[in-house]
Amino acid sequence: MAIWLPDLGGRRGPKYLQIVEAMAEDIASERLAVGTQLPPHRELAYQLGISANTTSRAYAEAVKRALLRGEVGRGTFVRSPGAILQAGEQSNLRRVRTGPIDLSRNLPLPGFAEPHIRRVLGDMAGGEGLPALLDYQTDDDLVHHSEAGMNWLSGCGVEARPDQIVATMGGQHGLLCTLMALLRRGDLLLTEALTYMPVRAMAERLGLHTAAVAMDAGGVVPAAFEELCARAKPKAFYLTPTLQAPTTLTLSSARRRSIAEIAERNGVILIEDDVFGPLKADRPAPVAISAPEHTVYVTSLSKSVAPGLRVGFLHAPASLVPALRHATNLSVWMTPPMTLEVAARLILDGTAAELATRQSKAAEHRQSLARSILGHMDFTADDHGFHLWMPLSDDWRADIFRAQCARHGVLVSEGRGFAAQASDAPEAVRVCLSHEADETRLERGLQTVANVLRLAPSRSALEI
């Protein structure tokens, strides 16, 4: 069988990029089919009469662009086109009742908060405090916003003083502000081996180095964290101990304490992302409790109350708060007072906690539905979470599985999209249960996933 050779005629620029461009064109035209094994880079170099370093660089760039995937001991293969969203690219976040069934977005269910937010907005419109909310605010204005932050944090298991709290525009904004405030270009940020990828995009934009901490069936491995502390001297470690995305794991109390102790011994800042925490009432105490002087704790209302209510809170040692507030000022000047006022009123009258409980009960219901359809298959899930993690059998590659589901009108997330390092990419997919508001569409989507799983990759496109 003839090996693939790129047509480099008429191309300009570095030779390795010419090869990548030719490869992309051949994949788009289907001259290179999904799953095709490419020749070893040394063989390609020999056939083209160029250096092996050039073809090796071309393959590395093609992997980076998600055109190829390397499999240790097997070779290099053509990926499914569009398998991974590139940094900054977004698919449609709207919840529609037609078109593809979206099981790729990990958002809370809409609708629960609407009547309560209508009530609060009506009260605000008829009250005397509206003019102040339409003007610039300082840290000394509207003290009840700080009271609301303390209340919400207390419900998360973190007791706080006003000088330990910073209000943000949701959890992701809080993470960006934390990285901006506490790390400098060239610093090393650790993440879990499978992680929330926007954090790595932020790190790249800020000029930070990153490294991955190994995980096992219990979550992030403390010994791996300690080894990196000794060898690489990281500045911070970002982790999600509760309902971790994508694996659904909740870290045990023992591991949380171990990580806290390691961070304290090595002077590492822990960035604890607990946006899912309010959904799981029986979770262990936050890491911040064990390492209060080394942890920035991040929480938000967006994952447990309403996704459009972009309000979050950072809890940090008082010594770090001025830098965090300065980063907030640089990015948005101030968390919008109107939005913060809505959130504060919902928190202080107990509505926000009730809505989080409703989301948690909805998660239990949808997880039960998922088990009824997928129960005989291999996956991990938590009754209080809105996603599940599904390792695939040896017959499947994750990009092919994702493509087959998409061909039948269902969107899922490929495990590679969460891998901090390409070598850690698992053959697995994440399936989310809450983006689809219509439960009938969710059932159809889960049944399609089940049907694709039952069939061999070569048959699934034909038999569903």
VEXDREN-2710 file (C-alpha; in Angstrom, 1 decimal):
% VEXDREN-2710
k/r/px/py/pz
1/MET/0.0/0.0/0.0
2/ALA/1.4/3.4/-1.0
3/ILE/2.3/5.7/1.8
4/TRP/0.9/9.2/2.0
5/LEU/3.1/11.9/0.5
6/PRO/2.2/15.6/0.6
7/ASP/2.1/17.7/-2.5
8/LEU/4.4/20.6/-1.7
9/GLY/4.4/22.1/-5.2
10/GLY/3.8/25.9/-5.2
11/ARG/3.8/26.2/-1.4
12/ARG/5.8/28.9/0.5
13/GLY/7.1/29.2/4.0
14/PRO/8.9/26.8/6.3
15/LYS/8.9/23.3/5.0
16/TYR/7.3/21.8/8.1
17/LEU/4.4/24.2/7.7
18/GLN/4.0/23.3/4.0
19/ILE/3.7/19.6/5.1
20/VAL/1.0/20.6/7.7
21/GLU/-0.9/22.7/5.2
22/ALA/-0.9/19.9/2.6
23/MET/-2.0/17.4/5.3
24/ALA/-4.9/19.7/6.4
25/GLU/-6.1/20.0/2.7
26/ASP/-5.9/16.2/2.2
27/ILE/-7.9/15.6/5.4
28/ALA/-10.5/18.1/4.3
29/SER/-10.8/16.6/0.8
30/GLU/-10.9/13.1/2.4
31/ARG/-7.8/12.0/0.5
32/LEU/-6.6/11.2/4.0
33/ALA/-9.4/9.4/5.8
34/VAL/-10.1/9.5/9.5
35/GLY/-8.0/6.7/11.2
36/THR/-5.4/6.5/8.4
37/GLN/-2.0/5.6/9.7
38/LEU/0.7/8.0/8.5
39/PRO/4.2/6.8/7.7
40/PRO/6.9/7.2/10.4
41/HIS/8.4/10.7/10.2
42/ARG/11.8/9.3/9.2
43/GLU/10.2/7.3/6.3
44/LEU/8.4/10.5/5.2
45/ALA/11.6/12.5/5.4
46/TYR/13.4/9.9/3.3
47/GLN/10.7/9.9/0.6
48/LEU/10.7/13.8/0.5
49/GLY/14.4/14.1/0.6
50/ILE/14.4/16.4/3.7
51/SER/15.6/16.1/7.3
52/ALA/13.9/13.9/9.9
53/ASN/13.8/17.0/12.2
54/THR/11.6/18.8/9.7
55/THR/9.0/15.9/9.4
56/SER/9.1/15.4/13.2
57/ARG/8.3/19.1/13.6
58/ALA/5.5/18.9/11.1
59/TYR/3.9/15.9/12.9
60/ALA/4.2/17.8/16.2
61/GLU/2.5/20.8/14.8
62/ALA/-0.3/18.6/13.2
63/VAL/-0.9/17.0/16.6
64/LYS/-1.1/20.5/18.2
65/ARG/-3.7/21.5/15.6
66/ALA/-5.7/18.3/16.3
67/LEU/-5.1/17.0/12.8
68/LEU/-3.2/13.9/14.0
69/ARG/-2.9/11.8/17.1
70/GLY/0.0/9.8/18.3
71/GLU/-0.4/6.4/20.0
72/VAL/2.5/5.0/21.9
73/GLY/3.7/1.8/20.3
74/ARG/1.3/2.0/17.4
75/GLY/2.0/5.1/15.3
76/THR/0.4/8.4/14.1
77/PHE/-3.2/8.5/12.9
78/VAL/-5.5/11.0/11.2
79/ARG/-8.0/12.5/13.7
80/SER/-11.6/13.1/13.3
81/PRO/-12.0/16.7/12.0
82/GLY/-13.2/19.2/14.6
83/ALA/-12.7/16.7/17.4
84/ILE/-11.7/19.4/19.8
85/LEU/-12.6/23.1/20.2
86/GLN/-9.5/25.2/20.0
87/ALA/-8.7/27.8/22.7
88/GLY/-11.2/30.6/22.5
89/GLU/-13.6/28.8/20.2
90/GLN/-17.1/28.2/21.4
91/SER/-20.0/26.2/20.2
92/ASN/-23.6/27.4/20.6
93/LEU/-24.5/27.8/24.2
94/ARG/-28.2/28.4/23.5
95/ARG/-30.6/25.7/24.7
96/VAL/-32.7/24.9/21.6
97/ARG/-35.4/22.3/21.1
98/THR/-34.3/21.4/17.6
99/GLY/-31.1/20.3/16.0
100/PRO/-28.3/18.3/17.7
101/ILE/-28.9/17.1/21.2
102/ASP/-26.1/18.8/23.3
103/LEU/-24.7/16.5/26.0
104/SER/-21.3/18.4/25.9
105/ARG/-22.1/21.4/28.2
106/ASN/-21.9/21.1/31.9
107/LEU/-24.4/23.8/33.0
108/PRO/-27.2/23.8/35.6
109/LEU/-30.8/23.5/34.6
110/PRO/-32.5/26.7/33.7
111/GLY/-35.8/27.9/34.9
112/PHE/-35.7/27.3/38.7
113/ALA/-34.4/30.8/39.5
114/GLU/-36.6/32.8/37.1
115/PRO/-39.6/33.6/39.3
116/HIS/-37.3/34.6/42.2
117/ILE/-35.1/36.8/40.1
118/ARG/-38.3/38.5/38.7
119/ARG/-39.4/39.2/42.3
120/VAL/-36.0/40.6/43.3
121/LEU/-35.8/42.8/40.2
122/GLY/-39.3/44.2/41.0
123/ASP/-38.3/44.9/44.5
124/MET/-35.2/46.7/43.3
125/ALA/-37.1/48.8/40.8
126/GLY/-39.5/50.0/43.4
127/GLY/-37.0/50.6/46.1
128/GLU/-34.9/53.6/47.1
129/GLY/-31.5/52.0/46.6
130/LEU/-31.6/51.8/42.8
131/PRO/-29.6/55.1/42.1
132/ALA/-26.7/53.9/44.1
133/LEU/-26.6/50.6/42.1
134/LEU/-26.3/52.6/38.9
135/ASP/-23.1/54.4/40.0
136/TYR/-19.6/53.3/40.7
137/GLN/-19.1/51.4/43.9
138/THR/-16.2/51.1/46.4
139/ASP/-15.3/48.4/48.8
140/ASP/-17.0/50.4/51.6
141/ASP/-20.4/50.7/49.7
142/LEU/-23.3/48.3/50.3
143/VAL/-21.8/46.3/53.1
144/HIS/-24.5/43.7/52.7
145/HIS/-22.8/42.5/49.6
146/SER/-19.9/41.4/51.8
147/GLU/-22.5/39.9/54.3
148/ALA/-23.9/37.9/51.4
149/GLY/-20.5/36.7/50.4
150/MET/-19.8/35.5/54.0
151/ASN/-23.2/33.8/54.0
152/TRP/-22.6/32.0/50.8
153/LEU/-19.1/30.9/51.8
154/SER/-20.4/29.7/55.1
155/GLY/-22.9/27.4/53.3
156/CYS/-19.8/26.1/51.4
157/GLY/-18.1/25.3/54.7
158/VAL/-15.7/28.3/54.7
159/GLU/-16.1/30.9/57.5
160/ALA/-14.9/34.3/56.3
161/ARG/-14.4/37.9/57.4
162/PRO/-15.1/40.9/55.1
163/ASP/-11.4/41.5/54.6
164/GLN/-11.0/37.9/53.2
165/ILE/-13.6/38.2/50.4
166/VAL/-13.5/39.5/46.8
167/ALA/-16.7/39.5/44.7
168/THR/-16.2/38.5/41.0
169/MET/-18.2/38.0/37.9
170/GLY/-18.4/34.2/38.3
171/GLY/-15.9/31.5/39.0
172/GLN/-14.0/31.7/35.7
173/HIS/-13.4/35.5/36.3
174/GLY/-12.3/34.7/39.8
175/LEU/-9.7/32.2/38.5
176/LEU/-8.4/34.7/36.0
177/CYS/-8.1/37.4/38.7
178/THR/-6.3/34.9/40.9
179/LEU/-3.7/34.0/38.3
180/MET/-3.2/37.7/37.3
181/ALA/-2.8/38.7/41.0
182/LEU/-0.5/36.0/42.4
183/LEU/1.6/34.6/39.5
184/ARG/4.1/36.3/37.2
185/ARG/5.3/35.4/33.7
186/GLY/7.5/32.3/33.9
187/ASP/6.0/31.0/37.1
188/LEU/4.9/27.3/37.2
189/LEU/1.2/26.5/37.6
190/LEU/0.2/22.9/38.4
191/THR/-3.1/21.4/37.3
192/GLU/-4.7/18.0/37.6
193/ALA/-3.8/15.7/34.7
194/LEU/-7.4/16.1/33.6
195/THR/-8.6/19.6/34.2
196/TYR/-10.8/22.6/33.3
197/MET/-9.0/23.7/30.1
198/PRO/-9.8/27.4/30.2
199/VAL/-7.4/27.6/33.1
200/ARG/-4.6/26.4/30.9
201/ALA/-5.6/28.9/28.2
202/MET/-5.4/31.6/30.8
203/ALA/-2.0/30.4/31.9
204/GLU/-0.7/30.4/28.3
205/ARG/-2.0/34.0/27.7
206/LEU/-0.3/35.2/31.0
207/GLY/3.0/33.6/30.1
208/LEU/2.9/30.9/32.8
209/HIS/4.4/27.5/32.6
210/THR/2.2/24.5/33.4
211/ALA/2.6/20.9/34.5
212/ALA/0.2/18.1/35.3
213/VAL/-0.2/16.3/38.6
214/ALA/-1.0/12.6/38.1
215/MET/-4.4/11.2/39.0
216/ASP/-5.7/7.7/39.9
217/ALA/-9.1/6.2/40.7
218/GLY/-9.3/8.4/43.8
219/GLY/-8.4/11.6/42.1
220/VAL/-5.3/13.7/42.2
221/VAL/-2.3/11.9/43.8
222/PRO/-0.7/13.7/46.7
223/ALA/2.6/12.0/46.3
224/ALA/2.8/13.2/42.6
225/PHE/2.1/16.7/43.9
226/GLU/4.9/16.5/46.5
227/GLU/7.4/15.1/43.9
228/LEU/6.7/18.1/41.6
229/CYS/7.0/20.5/44.5
230/ALA/10.5/19.1/45.2
231/ARG/11.6/19.0/41.6
232/ALA/10.0/21.9/39.8
233/LYS/9.2/24.5/42.6
234/PRO/5.7/25.4/41.4
235/LYS/4.1/28.7/42.5
236/ALA/0.5/27.4/42.6
237/PHE/-1.7/24.3/42.1
238/TYR/-5.2/24.6/40.6
239/LEU/-7.5/21.7/41.5
240/THR/-11.2/20.9/41.7
241/PRO/-11.7/18.6/44.7
242/THR/-15.5/18.2/44.4
243/LEU/-17.4/16.7/41.4
244/GLN/-14.2/17.1/39.4
245/ALA/-14.7/17.9/35.7
246/PRO/-14.4/15.6/33.8
247/THR/-13.9/12.6/36.0
248/THR/-16.9/13.3/38.5
249/LEU/-14.5/12.4/41.4
250/THR/-14.7/14.0/44.8
251/LEU/-11.4/13.9/46.7
252/SER/-11.4/12.2/50.1
253/SER/-10.8/14.0/53.3
254/ALA/-7.4/12.3/53.7
255/ARG/-6.2/13.4/50.3
256/ARG/-7.4/16.9/50.9
257/ARG/-5.5/17.1/54.1
258/SER/-2.4/15.6/52.5
259/ILE/-2.5/18.2/49.7
260/ALA/-2.9/21.0/52.2
261/GLU/0.1/19.8/54.2
262/ILE/2.3/19.5/51.1
263/ALA/1.3/23.0/50.0
264/GLU/2.1/24.5/53.4
265/ARG/5.5/22.8/53.6
266/ASN/6.5/23.9/50.2
267/GLY/5.0/27.4/50.1
268/VAL/2.6/26.6/47.2
269/ILE/-0.6/28.5/46.7
270/LEU/-3.6/26.2/46.3
271/ILE/-6.4/27.5/44.0
272/GLU/-9.4/25.5/45.0
273/ASP/-12.2/25.6/42.5
274/ASP/-15.4/24.6/44.3
275/VAL/-18.1/25.9/42.0
276/PHE/-19.8/22.5/42.1
277/GLY/-19.5/22.3/45.9
278/PRO/-23.0/23.6/46.7
279/LEU/-24.6/20.7/44.8
280/LYS/-23.0/18.1/47.1
281/ALA/-24.0/18.6/50.7
282/ASP/-22.1/15.5/51.9
283/ARG/-18.7/16.5/50.5
284/PRO/-15.6/16.6/52.7
285/ALA/-14.5/19.9/54.2
286/PRO/-12.8/22.2/51.6
287/VAL/-9.0/22.1/51.3
288/ALA/-9.1/25.8/52.4
289/ILE/-10.0/24.6/55.9
290/SER/-6.8/22.7/56.2
291/ALA/-4.5/25.3/54.6
292/PRO/-6.2/28.7/55.2
293/GLU/-3.1/30.7/54.7
294/HIS/-2.1/29.0/51.4
295/THR/-5.5/28.6/49.7
296/VAL/-7.6/30.9/47.4
297/TYR/-11.0/29.4/47.5
298/VAL/-13.2/30.0/44.4
299/THR/-17.0/29.6/44.5
300/SER/-19.9/31.0/42.4
301/LEU/-23.7/30.9/41.9
302/SER/-23.5/30.1/38.2
303/LYS/-23.3/26.3/38.5
304/SER/-25.8/25.9/41.3
305/VAL/-28.3/28.7/41.1
306/ALA/-28.5/30.2/37.6
307/PRO/-25.9/30.1/34.8
308/GLY/-26.6/33.7/33.8
309/LEU/-26.2/35.0/37.3
310/ARG/-22.5/35.8/36.9
311/VAL/-21.5/36.3/40.5
312/GLY/-18.7/34.5/42.4
313/PHE/-16.7/35.0/45.6
314/LEU/-13.0/34.5/46.3
315/HIS/-11.9/33.7/49.9
316/ALA/-8.2/34.2/50.5
317/PRO/-5.8/35.1/53.3
318/ALA/-6.2/38.8/54.1
319/SER/-2.6/39.5/52.9
320/LEU/-3.5/38.4/49.4
321/VAL/-6.9/40.2/49.1
322/PRO/-5.5/43.6/48.0
323/ALA/-3.7/42.0/45.0
324/LEU/-6.9/40.1/44.1
325/ARG/-9.0/43.2/44.3
326/HIS/-6.5/45.1/42.2
327/ALA/-6.7/42.3/39.5
328/THR/-10.5/42.6/39.7
329/ASN/-10.3/46.3/39.1
330/LEU/-8.0/45.8/36.2
331/SER/-10.3/43.4/34.5
332/VAL/-13.8/44.9/35.1
333/TRP/-13.2/47.8/37.5
334/MET/-15.9/46.4/39.8
335/THR/-18.3/43.5/39.8
336/PRO/-21.5/45.0/38.4
337/PRO/-23.5/46.3/41.4
338/MET/-26.9/45.4/39.9
339/THR/-26.0/41.8/39.4
340/LEU/-24.3/41.6/42.7
341/GLU/-27.4/43.1/44.4
342/VAL/-29.6/40.4/42.8
343/ALA/-27.3/37.7/44.1
344/ALA/-27.0/39.2/47.5
345/ARG/-30.8/39.4/48.0
346/LEU/-31.2/35.8/46.9
347/ILE/-28.5/34.7/49.3
348/LEU/-29.6/36.7/52.3
349/ASP/-33.2/35.6/52.1
350/GLY/-32.2/31.9/51.8
351/THR/-33.5/31.6/48.2
352/ALA/-30.1/30.8/46.7
353/ALA/-29.5/27.9/49.0
354/GLU/-33.0/26.5/48.2
355/LEU/-32.3/26.8/44.5
356/ALA/-29.0/24.9/44.9
357/THR/-30.9/22.2/46.7
358/ARG/-33.4/22.0/43.8
359/GLN/-30.5/21.7/41.3
360/SER/-29.0/18.9/43.4
361/LYS/-32.3/17.0/43.4
362/ALA/-32.7/17.5/39.7
363/ALA/-29.2/16.1/39.3
364/GLU/-30.2/13.0/41.2
365/HIS/-33.2/12.5/39.0
366/ARG/-31.2/12.9/35.8
367/GLN/-28.5/10.6/37.0
368/SER/-31.2/8.0/37.8
369/LEU/-32.4/8.4/34.2
370/ALA/-28.9/8.0/32.8
371/ARG/-28.4/4.8/34.8
372/SER/-31.6/3.4/33.5
373/ILE/-30.4/3.8/30.0
374/LEU/-26.6/3.3/30.4
375/GLY/-26.5/1.2/33.5
376/HIS/-24.9/-1.9/31.9
377/MET/-22.1/0.2/30.6
378/ASP/-18.8/1.4/32.2
379/PHE/-19.0/4.9/33.5
380/THR/-18.5/6.9/36.7
381/ALA/-20.9/9.5/38.0
382/ASP/-22.0/11.2/41.2
383/ASP/-25.7/11.5/42.1
384/HIS/-25.3/15.2/42.8
385/GLY/-23.4/16.1/39.6
386/PHE/-24.7/16.9/36.1
387/HIS/-22.1/14.9/34.1
388/LEU/-20.7/11.4/33.8
389/TRP/-17.3/10.1/32.7
390/MET/-17.2/7.2/30.3
391/PRO/-14.0/5.3/29.5
392/LEU/-14.3/3.5/26.2
393/SER/-13.4/-0.1/25.3
394/ASP/-10.3/-1.0/23.4
395/ASP/-12.4/-1.1/20.1
396/TRP/-13.0/2.7/20.3
397/ARG/-11.0/5.8/19.9
398/ALA/-12.6/8.8/21.6
399/ASP/-12.4/11.1/18.6
400/ILE/-14.1/8.4/16.4
401/PHE/-16.8/7.8/19.1
402/ARG/-17.5/11.5/19.4
403/ALA/-17.7/11.8/15.6
404/GLN/-20.1/8.9/15.4
405/CYS/-22.4/10.4/18.1
406/ALA/-22.3/13.7/16.2
407/ARG/-23.2/12.0/13.0
408/HIS/-26.4/10.7/14.8
409/GLY/-27.2/14.1/16.2
410/VAL/-25.7/14.0/19.7
411/LEU/-22.8/16.1/21.0
412/VAL/-20.4/14.7/23.6
413/SER/-17.0/15.9/24.8
414/GLU/-13.9/14.0/24.0
415/GLY/-11.5/13.2/26.9
416/ARG/-8.5/14.6/25.1
417/GLY/-10.1/18.1/25.5
418/PHE/-9.4/17.9/29.3
419/ALA/-5.9/16.4/29.2
420/ALA/-3.2/18.7/30.5
421/GLN/-0.7/16.8/28.4
422/ALA/-1.3/14.9/25.2
423/SER/0.3/11.8/26.7
424/ASP/-2.3/11.8/29.4
425/ALA/-5.3/11.9/27.0
426/PRO/-7.7/9.0/27.8
427/GLU/-9.9/7.2/25.4
428/ALA/-13.0/8.5/27.2
429/VAL/-15.9/10.9/26.8
430/ARG/-17.8/13.2/29.1
431/VAL/-21.6/13.2/28.9
432/CYS/-23.5/16.1/30.5
433/LEU/-27.1/15.7/31.6
434/SER/-28.3/19.3/32.2
435/HIS/-27.8/21.4/29.1
436/GLU/-30.9/19.9/27.5
437/ALA/-33.8/21.4/29.3
438/ASP/-36.2/19.0/27.6
439/GLU/-36.0/15.6/29.3
440/THR/-37.3/13.8/26.2
441/ARG/-34.4/15.1/24.2
442/LEU/-32.0/14.0/26.9
443/GLU/-33.5/10.5/26.9
444/ARG/-33.0/10.3/23.1
445/GLY/-29.5/11.5/23.4
446/LEU/-28.5/9.0/26.0
447/GLN/-30.2/6.2/24.0
448/THR/-28.1/7.2/21.0
449/VAL/-24.9/7.1/23.1
450/ALA/-25.9/3.7/24.3
451/ASN/-26.6/2.5/20.8
452/VAL/-23.2/3.7/19.5
453/LEU/-21.4/2.0/22.4
454/ARG/-23.0/-1.3/21.5
455/LEU/-21.6/-1.4/18.0
456/ALA/-18.1/-1.7/16.7
457/PRO/-16.7/1.6/15.3
458/SER/-16.8/0.3/11.7
459/ARG/-20.5/-0.6/12.0
460/SER/-22.0/2.2/14.1
461/ALA/-22.3/4.7/11.2
462/LEU/-24.4/2.2/9.3
463/GLU/-26.6/0.4/11.8
464/ILE/-28.1/3.0/14.2
END
